[in-house]
Amino acid sequence: MLFTEDLLHYVWKFRLFNRLNLRTVEGEPVEIFSAGMHNKDSGPDFHNARIRIGETVWAGNVELHLSSSAWQQHGHTDDKAYDNVILHVVYRDDAPVTLPNGRRLPTIELHDRIAPELYQRYHNLIFGQRVFIPCEANFSIVDELTMGNWLSRILVERLEKRSRAVLDALALNRGDWEETFYQFLAANFGFKVNALPFELLAKSLPQIILAKHKNNPLQIEALIFGQAGFLDEEFTDDYPHKLKTEYDFLRKKHSLTPVDRHLWKFMRMRPQNFPTIRLAQFAALIIKSNHLFSKVIEVKEIPSLRSLFADIEINEYWETHYRFDTISAQSSKKLGQASIDIILLNTMALFLFSYGKQHQQQYYISRSLKLLESLPRESNHIIDDFSNLGLKIQSAFETQALLELKNNYCDYKKCLNCSVGNKILKLT
């Protein structure tokens, strides 16, 4: 069976090998006080190890290879970065490593010191048959405390990665949190299907322009629909005709260039999710709330966050329309609870976390996590498959963490970097 260097790193890091009467290949006794810190960048594999070899206690770096001959093959002999290596840890010793000063590099061989059961469990994880995730056969034996702690950790990892996009956009917007929030909120109003045209719309229509017309709802709606590219034709109905008249004037006044209308997608969508309806809802939110991000930062209670979206009233024209000039049966076009939850999840929680990270204020990070705990679990095939493995999933806090686990650990078989995989591998 194949032995990998990743497994060798794992075995050394957690000292999962027989250390009784440990000696170098030349017979000197070895005692490990500290295995060192795992280095994921260039240079030796572990930094700042502390090891007794013979009668001397050494402090320095440790390099690992499947075979000792790899030292020469990788060019370490002439690389100054490896001058402070105090120990060479190998799976098999197949060739002596001599340093430039003529001294042989102290080396320990682990081939006969690793329990076969550990390797078999690793092989089953990485190379075994699976339907969903590598550890699905053993997933149920992982205790709730281990699972809960791991999900908390990788949720923060997920939010940290996603917050980088927020902070990059913030830099482009010269530190303007309101404008950055407005752009991300617009993209999330489009959900996955129309996120791009919504984002382009927001970037083409800065809030400073909308603020100049905050007391005129018709002009706000005209700017939103006009910049989206939906007012480039003649209309029969009075409402879109008024929007077009307003927009033609405002477009010249502010030197605006609309988004390409063909970017918007209607196909295979429920009419309630048509981009025209989402644009009407977005316009209603802009009319209701200026400086929305400031409100998000100030609001402490989650029900108050929901009310920012639950109480918006869109133009009555849309009660009987899904498109301009096409009448339909009357129905409410308010944002539904599920849509509000998605916006709270993808925009509110993310920005609270990003704001907390940027300003080094744990209070906002905690509010972000609390908000995710209050939101219902998401529903998709990944979450359903985890449920089928017996995992109890209650909130968006857990579903977001599980998506991170599946997409960035399980799919890449990073079992050695996963607390679930570690628990399974360490079973006795």
N, C-alpha and C positions, 0 to 999 in steps of 0.2 A: 504494500500500500504506500501511496505517495506521502512523504513528509514535506511540509512546507516551511519556509523561513518565517512566515507569520506565526505559525504554531511554535516555532523555536523561540521567537520573541515573547510570546505569551507564557511559555513554560518558564523562561528566565525571569520575566517580570513578576510572576506570582510564585516563583520558586517551587514549581510543581514537578520536582524531580527529587530523587533520593540523594540527600546531602550527607548521608552517613559515610564517614571515612573518605570524604571528597578530596581528590588529589589532582594535580596537573598531570599531563601525560608523561612528565619526567619524574613524577613521584613526590612532588612537594605538597604538603597538606594545605588545603584551602578552606577558609572560613569566610562566609559572606555576611557582612554586617548590614550593607545596603546594596541592593541591585542597581541603584541609580535611577535617574529619571529618563523615561522613554523619549527618545528624540525622533520626531517625525520628519525633520528636515535633513539637509545634507550633513555629512560628518558621522562620527561614531554613533552606534545605535542607542547607547545609554550613557548619560552624562553623570558625573559626580557620584560614582559608585565608591563604596568603601569596603575593602576586601583584605583579609590577611592571607598572604602567600608565604609559606615557610614561617619565619620569625618576624617578618616585616608587614606592617599594616600600610596598605597603599590607598591613596585617594586619586581617582581619575576616571577615565572612560573605559567602557566595555564594548567590544565589537563582536557581533554574532554572524556566523555563516553556517550553511549546511555542511560544507567541507572546508578544512583549513586551507586548502590550495586556492580557495576563492580570494583570499587576502591578496595574493600576488596577481591573480586574474583581474581584480578590480583596481589595481594600481595603488594600493594603500601604502606600499613600501616607500614610495617617493612623494607621498602626500603629507605635508606638514600637519594637516588637521588630525592625523592619526598618531602623532608623536606621543600624545599623552594617554594612549591606550595601555591599561594595566593588565587586562585579561582578554584572551580570545576564547569565546565560547562557541563550540562547534558540535554539530550532530555527529559527524565522523571526522576523525583526524587522519588525513590521507597524505599530508606533507608538512614537514616542519616549517615554521615561519621565522626567519632570521631578520632581525632589525639591522639598520645601517651600522650600528655600533658593534655588530657581531653577536649580540646577545639574542638568545632564542626567546620569542614572545611567549610568556606563560599561557598555556592552553589547557582547557578542560573539555573532555568529550562526554556528551550526554546520551549517546546512543543506547547504552545499557542501563540508564538511570531513569528513564521515563516509563511509567506504568503502561502496559499494553491497553488497559481499559480506557485510559485517558485518550490515547490515540484512536481507539476504536470509536469512542463517542464523537471525537472531532471528525473523523472520516464519515460517520453517519450524518453529521450536520452538513458538511460541505459537499459531499459526493453522493449522499443517499437519495433515494427517490422521494419526491415531495409533490404535493398538489398546490399548496399555498405558500408556506414559509418553511425554511430548513428545519426548524425545531418543532414542527406541528405534532410529531409523534410524542414529544416529551413536554409540550407546552403546559399541560395541565398540572404538572408536578411543581411548577414554579410558584412559590408562596406569594400571597397578596402584598406583603410588605416589600419584597424585592421588586415586584411588578409596579407597585405604586410609586416607589422611589425612582425607578428607572423612567417611568412615563413622565414624571415631574421634570426630571433632568432633560429629557429629549424634547419636551414641549418648549422649555426655555431655549434649547438649542435651535429649534425651529423658528421661534420668534426672533432670536438674534440674527439668524440668516435672513429672514424676511425684512427685518428692520434696516438691513444694509441698503436695500432699495429705497426705503423711505429717506434715510440720511443722505443718500446720493442725490435724490431728487431735491431734498432740502438745500443742499449745496448749490444746485443749479438755480434754485429759486432764491438764492442769496439769504438763506436763513429764515425765509417767510413760511412759518408753520401753517398759517391759514391757507395760503395758495397751494402748498403741497398737499394738505388735507383735502382741499377742494378737488384737486386732480385725481387723487386716489379714490375719493368717494365717488366721483363721476365714473371712473373705470369699474367700480364695484356695482354701480347701478346697472351697468350693462351685463353684469354677471359674466360668465365665461364667453358666451357667444358674441356679445357686442361690446366687450370690454375695450377693445382697441379703438373703435370709432368714438366711444364715449370719452376715452382718454384724450384723443386728438381734439375732440370738441372742447374739452376743458382747457387744453393748452392754447387753443386758438381764440378763446374767449376768457381773458383774465378776469378775476373777481373785481378788479378796479373799475372795469367797464360796467359790470352788472351793478356795482354799488351806486353808480351815477343814475341808475334807473330803478332803484329799490322801491320807490313809491308809486311805480307804474307797472302793475302786474302784466298788462298786455305787452308792454315793451320787453319785459323779462322773458315772457313766453316767445315773443317774436325773435329775440336774440338767440334763445336756445334752439328753437326749431329752424331758424334761418341758418345758423352756423352748422347745424346738423345736415343741411342740404335739402330739407324737405319743403322749402318755399320757393323753388325755382320753376314753378309752373302756374298756370291760371286756375282759379278755383271757382266753384259754384256756390258753396256755402259761405255765409257771411263771415264766420269766425276765421277760417284760414285766409280769406281775402283780406281781412283787417291785419292779420299777422304779416302777410306779405307786404302790404303797404308800409307798415311800421318798419319792417326789416330792410326794405329797399332804401329807406331814408337812413336808418342806423348803420347799415353796412357802409354807406358812403361817408357818414360822419366819422366813424371809427376806423375806416380803412380795413375792413374785415375781409378775410378769405374763408369761405365755408369749407367744411369737410366734404369729401367726395361721397355723395349719397349712396353710391353702389357698395360702399363698405358695410352698410347696415344689412343685417340678415333677418329675414322673416320666415324662411323655409323651415318646416318641421318644428314650428314653435306654437305653443298655445297662444291664442290671441291676447290673453291677459299679459303675456310677456313680450308682445310686439315692441320694437324699439320706440314707436310713437307713444305708447302708453308709458314706458319707462322715462321718456323725455318729458312727458307731461307731469309725471310724478317728481322728477328732478327739478323742473321749473317751479313746481309748487313748493318744494323744500327751500329753494333759493329765495322765493318770495317771502316765505315765513321766517327764515333765519339767516341773518347776516352774521359773519364771523362765527360760524358754527363750531369751529375747533375750540374757540375760547369757551363756548358753552359746554363742550365735552369735557374739557379740563376742569371746569368749575363744578359740574354736576357730580354729586357723590353717590346718589342712589340709582341703582340700575333701572327701576321703573321710570325714573325721570329721563334716562337716556332713551328708553323706548318711546316715550311720549314725544320726543323730538321728531319722530317719523310717523308715529301712529295717528297723529292729529292733523296731518297735512291734508288740505282740500284741493284737489285738482280742478281745473276748469270744467264746468258742467257740460261743456260740449262733448267731453269724452265719456259721459255716462251713456251716450247712445252712438258712440263711434269707436272704432279701433284704428281707422285710417281717415284721412281727410276726404270729405265728399262721399263717404260710403257709410250709410246709416246701418245700425245694428240694434239688436234687442238691448233694452236698458239694463245696465248692471253697474255695480260699484267698481270703481277703478282705484280704490285706496290700496296702499301697500299692505299686503297680507302679512300675517305673523311670521311665516317662514321667510319671506323676503327681508323683513326687518332683522330677523335673527342672523341671516347671512351678512347683512351690512354691519351689524354689531360685531360679528365674528371677524370679518375680513378687513374692516376699516377701524372701528372704534378700539377693539382690543389691541390691534397692531400699533395704532398711533399712541395709545396710552403707554404701551411697552417702549416704543421708540423714544417717546418724550422722556420717559424715566431714565432710559439708558443715556440719552444725550446730556441730560442734566444731572445724572448720577443721583436720582431721587427714587429710592426703593418704593416710596408711597405709590407712585404711578404704575410701577411694575406690578405691585401687589394688586392694585385695582384692575389691571389688565387680566391677571390670572383669576381674580374673583369673578370678573365678568364672564370669562370662559366657563367657569364652574357653574354659573347660573344659566347658561344657554343649553338648550336640549342637544342631545347627541345628534350628529349628522347621520344621514342614511345613504350609504353607497355600498358597493359590493365588497370593498376592503373591510369596512366595519362589520358588515354582515358575516364575512368569513372569520373574523376574530371572535365574533359572538358564537359562531358555530364551534369554536375551539373551547368554549366554556367561559370566556372572559365576560365579566359583568361590566357593561359600559353605560354610564349614566349621563354624561355631559359632553359638551364640545371640548372641554379641557382634555378629556381622555381621547376623543376621536382625533383631535389635532395631533396629539402625541403619537397615536397609533399610525396615522398617515405618515408621519416622519419615520417611525420605526420601519414600516413596510417599504417605503420608497427609497430610503437612504441607508438602511441596514440590511433588512431581509433580502431585498432584491439583489444586493451586491455581496450577500453572504458574509457580512461583517460580524460573524458570530463571536469572534474573539474580542470585539470592541463593544459587545452588547451584554448588559447585566443578565439578561435571560439566558443567552448562550453560555456565559460564564458560570451561571448557577448549574446548568445542565452538565457542563464539562467537569465541574468540581464535585459532582455527586460521588459518594463513596459506596 
